[in-house]
Amino acid sequence: MWDAELTPRFKKWINGLKNRQSRFRILAKIQEIRIEETLVGDWKPVGDGVYELRFPFGPGYRVYFAMFENKLIVLLAGGDKTTQARDIRAAKQLLRQRKEHRDED
């Protein structure tokens, strides 16, 4: 099973979702990806190593993530269609910071 790492930004977003069913469905899809060890669902690359996982319910939820060594999913940020551009920029910045931090180790 793939590991998952959640950024504080992602945790704040997912825990802040008022619709519990949506939260459950998003987390279930992430768990499915971890168990299957492959990307399933509606996803696409958005650049700079960041991917977008799209959900066809609610306001069009999105989860932004990166992969490391084909076994670690880093959940960077979440949002919906209305915040998509801002969320992608934030996810890319979080990934850059994480890579810089790993390079220092």
C-alpha positions in Angstrom: 0.0 0.0 0.0 1.3 3.5 -0.9 1.9 5.9 1.9 0.2 9.3 2.1 1.5 12.5 3.6 -1.0 15.3 4.3 0.1 18.9 4.4 -1.5 21.2 7.1 -3.2 23.1 4.3 -4.9 19.8 3.0 -5.8 18.8 6.6 -7.4 22.2 7.2 -9.4 22.0 4.0 -10.6 18.4 4.3 -11.6 18.8 8.0 -13.4 22.1 7.1 -15.7 20.5 4.6 -19.2 20.9 6.0 -20.7 18.1 3.9 -19.6 14.9 5.7 -20.6 12.7 2.8 -18.4 14.6 0.4 -15.5 14.4 2.9 -16.0 10.6 3.2 -16.1 10.2 -0.6 -12.9 12.2 -1.1 -11.1 10.3 1.6 -12.4 7.0 0.3 -11.0 7.7 -3.2 -7.6 8.6 -1.7 -7.7 5.3 0.2 -8.6 3.4 -3.0 -5.6 4.9 -4.7 -3.3 4.0 -1.8 -4.6 0.4 -1.7 -4.6 -0.2 -5.5 -1.2 1.5 -5.8 -2.3 3.2 -9.0 -4.0 6.5 -9.9 -7.7 5.8 -10.3 -10.5 8.3 -11.0 -10.5 11.6 -12.9 -7.1 13.1 -12.6 -4.7 15.0 -14.7 -1.3 16.7 -14.4 -1.4 20.5 -13.9 2.3 21.1 -14.1 5.5 21.2 -12.1 4.9 17.7 -10.7 1.4 18.5 -9.3 -1.7 16.5 -10.2 -5.3 17.3 -9.8 -7.9 14.7 -8.7 -11.4 15.9 -9.7 -14.6 14.9 -8.1 -17.9 15.2 -9.9 -20.0 16.2 -6.9 -20.6 19.2 -4.7 -19.1 22.3 -6.2 -16.5 20.3 -8.2 -14.1 19.4 -5.5 -10.4 19.0 -6.4 -7.4 17.5 -4.5 -3.9 18.5 -5.5 -1.1 16.0 -4.9 2.4 14.9 -5.9 4.0 11.5 -6.2 7.4 10.5 -4.9 9.2 7.3 -5.9 5.8 5.8 -7.1 4.9 5.0 -3.5 4.3 8.2 -1.5 1.3 10.5 -2.2 1.7 14.0 -0.8 -1.7 15.6 -0.5 -0.9 19.3 -1.0 -4.2 21.2 -1.1 -7.8 20.9 -1.8 -10.5 23.2 -3.2 -13.2 23.4 -5.8 -13.7 24.7 -9.3 -14.1 28.3 -8.0 -10.7 28.3 -6.3 -8.9 26.1 -8.8 -6.3 28.6 -10.1 -5.4 29.8 -6.6 -5.2 26.2 -5.3 -2.9 25.0 -8.1 -0.5 27.9 -7.5 -0.5 27.1 -3.7 0.0 23.4 -4.4 3.0 24.1 -6.7 4.5 26.4 -4.0 4.0 23.7 -1.3 5.7 21.1 -3.5 8.6 23.4 -4.2 9.1 24.0 -0.5 8.9 20.3 0.3 11.5 19.5 -2.3 13.8 22.3 -1.0 13.4 20.9 2.5 14.2 17.4 1.4 17.3 18.6 -0.5 18.5 20.1 2.8 18.3 16.8 4.7 
